[in-house]
Amino acid sequence: TPIKSSAASDVYKRQEYASPCNLLGDIACDNGEYGLAIDWYLKAIHRGYDACWKKLGNIYQTGKDIHRVLETTYQEYEKAAKQDDRVGQYYTGLCCMYGVGTPCDTTASSYWLRLAASQGWEPASRVLA
């Protein structure tokens, strides 16, 4: 069935490509290609597949040689968050929640997620529920 709405089509395309990105991330991780795995997981996250946050956190926590990449990712999200970008606040909150590029910090996570939710970002509201 064709999707007529361009907004609905965009959502479908994002979800359609998130699962393969996640799978490719898993394959790269299994092969020890952690930098490549991070790239694929970030692509999946940007397409709405938030389960990859935990996978990024696991890579970070196991001490694979990718700390700098994840720290840079966190710093970029934090920059956006500090500029009142609700999506940046959401991702900064998730980074803090799962320890991606920064130590786990439930207080900071709650702070950023609440800010994003207060600006109407529904995914943040779902995480807080």
Summary of the structure (lengths in Angstrom):
residues: 129
radius of gyration: 15.0
end to end distance: 33.4
largest distance: 46.0
contacts: 402
relative contact order: 0.10
helix: 75%
strand: 0%
